[in-house]
Amino acid sequence: MARGGISVFRLLCVFLAFVAGFAAVLFRLADLQLADRGELAEVSERIRTKFQVIEAKRGNIYDQRHNLLAAANRVWQVGVDPESLNPEDKPNWPRLAQLLDIPYEELRPKMLPGLRVIDGVETPIRWKTLADDITEVGYEEILALEIDGVYGNLHYKRVYPGKTNAAHVLGFVNKELTPVTGVELAMDFYLSGQKGWLETEYDGKRQEMVQFRKRQVDPVDGFHVFLTLDLMVQHVIDEELKKIAAMRPDGATIIVSNPSNGFILGLGNWPNYDPNEFYDTEKYPLAHRRNLAITDIYEPGSTFKIVPISAALSEEIVNPDREIDCSLDRVRYQGRIISLPDDYKDFGVLTVRNVVAYSSNRGSAYIGMMLGDQRLYRYARAFGFGEKTGFILSGEVTGILHKPARWDGLTVSRLPMGHAVACTPLQTHMAMTVMANNGVLMEPMIVSRVEDTEGNTIVEFQPKVRRRVISSIAALSMSEFLIKAAGPGGTAQNAQIPGMEVAGKTGTTQKIMKNGKYSHSEHVASFTGYFPARDPRLAITVVIDNPKTRYTAYGGRVAAPVFKRVAEQLIHIRGISPSSPNRSIALDKN
């Protein structure tokens, strides 16, 4: 026994245990530093270093009056790292729940530590989302609670202040800020901006150690897009569509433009939707997102009569006073007898101007046959039927206009009255503006310019002429005819505006049923026109698909009054004077 009464054996055991413990620690350290060094260093670097993408702020969209139509708001996604929570902060949890606008019973479980399996290994959960879209003010209040482990990530939320106003023009971006439709998609190159990024280090409490920030590239915010749209005009359209909705139509479209430059001042459809709630498919079914003005087609009916008659005037085949026998029910054409379509009444003999004013099917068919297959087809294409208008928004269809080689025996007599052709409301609208623009077809425009964040113009879009369609003289003559059509005794007299000359044309077509036959109860009612007729400032087109009325839904009865109500409001909004000078004839030598 050793001195002091302590057993040598016990001392030896303690010594050996002490040495063994140190040996185990040294072995483990050696194992970590040598065998597992690479893997552990990689894990440590991954936890400590963070590569973070910095979102760019998407540019705003404005109307022509600088009214805000779409914006990107700074919001925060707030979450918690349960491993970094301090028990001393727990009394502030109820207040945190209030600021997040969630029940405390829902918050408390998220604040507790947990595990998740990654590659077969249980790993502590270092992030749980508590709430999205917290405003900057709300986020500052959350930070003021000084709860360790609770922090947020900045991102942007797209908002549309007008809600349903101009929804089909603006389109929307989804929650990942990916553009889906409308101007958002068409102008994404300018709106999206350029993302930035940074590489930095965090401490054990997930707080950034700024002094160790390695590399940083600042984001570049997107440019602002200005539209030709006038929010006041758009508001009138949207309110009128709400009234049309009372007729429970399958769909409806109203378009307003400046016929001289093709600028779209307003465009709306029913049914509509709120791009702020694009995800709510129960409230706003996917079909409501369809921009009917460019995606849906219909037979234009009598609004198409401007094509053969103005073409015949331009070709000098007829003059305004040429008489057409509308009592004939069949005529000889290229060596064969072709039946003419029925009229709603027996007109007898009409001048060309009265064929338009009274909308004679037979008179229009006869004039179209005077043009012949090829010229009738060529002018229909020149007016824009059977091809896209060039509108910048996606989803536009070409419509239907068959080449003469595919026509049946009756097409040459039915096409002039707007059958055997299908078009979009925008195609009809742009065709009518040819009359208001001295025979020239413009490309419809919705974007006027792009500005940077300093207000400097980056791109300015100029009006674009597509082609001359008819002569200036023919266009002026047609305007005179269309004034009579919208005057007393004409088919569009319900479009008359006291003190203002209106030029326009109604259209009523029977819808084609699934069996290929025309329906006797379902119609598409339309009206398209412009004013002041002798110095056009605005063109308006109204198309209402299958309105549910107690009477036949004629264009003159259903669509023309809508034109009048919209026009009367826009006269005051746009300051349009009824006493405008006559248009001068710009002779085209080309």
Secondary structure, 3 states (H helix, E strand, C coil): CCHHHCCHHHHHHHHHHHHHHHHHHHHHHHHHHHHCHHHHHHHHHHHHEEEEEECCCCCCEECCCCCEEEEEEEEEEEEECHHHCCHHHHHHHHHHHHHHCCCHHHHHHHCCCCEEEECCEEEECCCEEEEEEEEHHHHHHHHHCCCCCEEEEEEEEEECCCCCCCHHHHCCECCCCCECCHHHHHCHHHHCCECEEEEEEECCCCCECHHHCCEEECCECCCEEEECCCHHHHHHHHHHHHHHHHHCCCEEEEEEEECCCCEEEEEEEECCCCHHHCCCCCCCCHHHHCCHHHHCCECCHHHHHHHHHHHHHHCCCCCCCCEEECCCCEEEECCEEEECCCCCCCCCEEEHHHHHHCCCHHHHHHHHHHHCHHHHHHHHHHCCCCCCCCCCCCCCCCCECCCHHHCCCCHHHHHHHCCCCEECHHHHHHHHHHHHCCCEEECCECEEEEECCCCCEEEECCCCEEEECCCHHHHHHHHHHHHHHCCCCCCCHHHCECCECCEEEEEEEEEECCCCCEEEEEEEEEEEEEECCCCCCEEEEEEEECCCCCCCCCHHHHHHHHHHHHHHHHHHHHCCCCCCCCCCCCCCCC
